[in-house]
Every structure is written in structure tokens, then in C-alpha cells.
Amino acid sequence: MAKKILIIEDEELLLNLLKKKLSELGYEVLAAVDGLEGLEAIKETAPDLVLLDIVMPKMGGFEVLEKKQEDDSIKSIPVIIISNSGQPVELEKAKQLGAKDWLIKTEFDPVEVVEKVIKQIGDSNNN
């Protein structure tokens, strides 16, 4: 059974790029376009990994992380942050809230995303 990745990202172009790349590698990819929808999707689908944007409508990424940390049923799901900003203060806050890794939108390429995903959960078939 393929591993499930939930992408919570409001930028359609980036969302589609990540979805396509990860699907091609055999992951089951789910998507949410705002934090509120994303948090619900985490609870409903219990993905193996979450790729989470910080600045989004309805609920930001930090708030999603805070709510996730309060819920024991989803607390242990690894999260990789995707953001426009690589400010050390934001990185630190994300780590304190349980984020495992960080990608900066302007700097990463799909290969880097794949490497970070595999580092967290292995390849799509549990290897």
C-alpha cells in the first residue's frame, strides 16, 4: 500500500507541481488549500507525512502545527514546512511545534522535496 502524503498549500501552481512529482513516485497524494481544511484532512486521513505551508487563508501553518500537537491521535505525524521565508525565528518556532524539516519555496526544486520526504518516511512502498 502506498504511503499517504497530505499537501496543505494555497498556491495552486506549487501544489500541482508537488502533487504531480510525488504521485509519479507512487505516493498517494492528498491536498488541502487552507489550514482549516488541512487540519480536518490530517484528522480524517491520518497521512504518513504532511507538507505544510505557513501563510494560508483561514488558518496559518503555525496554528495547524499547534492544533496538531494538542491532538494525540495526529501528534506524531511528521511535518515538513514549505514557506517563502527562511527566517531563523520562524524555523525555530516550527521546530518547537514539531516540524521535522523545512523547505523555502524560492530555493527548492522537486528533487529536494523528494529527498526530504524519503528521509522522513522512506519511499512510497515502505522501504
LINGISUL-V803172 format. One record per residue. N is the residue number from 0. RES is the residue in one small letter. PHI is phi in whole degrees, -180 to 180 (none if undefined). Layout:
n:res:phi
N:RES:PHI
N:RES:PHI
This chain:
n:res:phi
0:m:none
1:a:-70
2:k:-75
3:k:-101
4:i:-122
5:l:-104
6:i:-105
7:i:-110
8:e:-154
9:d:-94
10:e:-90
11:e:-58
12:l:-59
13:l:-66
14:l:-57
15:n:-65
16:l:-61
17:l:-65
18:k:-59
19:k:-62
20:k:-61
21:l:-71
22:s:-65
23:e:-60
24:l:-87
25:g:97
26:y:-78
27:e:-86
28:v:-113
29:l:-113
30:a:-139
31:a:-138
32:v:-106
33:d:-151
34:g:-64
35:l:-64
36:e:-62
37:g:-63
38:l:-62
39:e:-60
40:a:-65
41:i:-61
42:k:-65
43:e:-76
44:t:-107
45:a:42
46:p:-67
47:d:-76
48:l:-156
49:v:-121
50:l:-102
51:l:-126
52:d:-77
53:i:-93
54:v:-96
55:m:-145
56:p:-70
57:k:68
58:m:-155
59:g:-77
60:g:-61
61:f:-65
62:e:-66
63:v:-59
64:l:-61
65:e:-60
66:k:-65
67:k:-63
68:q:-65
69:e:-81
70:d:-111
71:d:-59
72:s:-72
73:i:-124
74:k:-56
75:s:-86
76:i:-69
77:p:-68
78:v:-127
79:i:-112
80:i:-80
81:i:-121
82:s:-146
83:n:-78
84:s:-112
85:g:-114
86:q:-61
87:p:-53
88:v:-65
89:e:-70
90:l:-58
91:e:-63
92:k:-61
93:a:-62
94:k:-63
95:q:-62
96:l:-89
97:g:101
98:a:-66
99:k:-92
100:d:-159
101:w:-148
102:l:-127
103:i:-102
104:k:-51
105:t:-74
106:e:-112
107:f:-90
108:d:-121
109:p:-55
110:v:-63
111:e:-65
112:v:-59
113:v:-59
114:e:-59
115:k:-69
116:v:-62
117:i:-62
118:k:-61
119:q:-81
120:i:-130
121:g:82
122:d:-78
123:s:-63
124:n:-110
125:n:69
126:n:-89
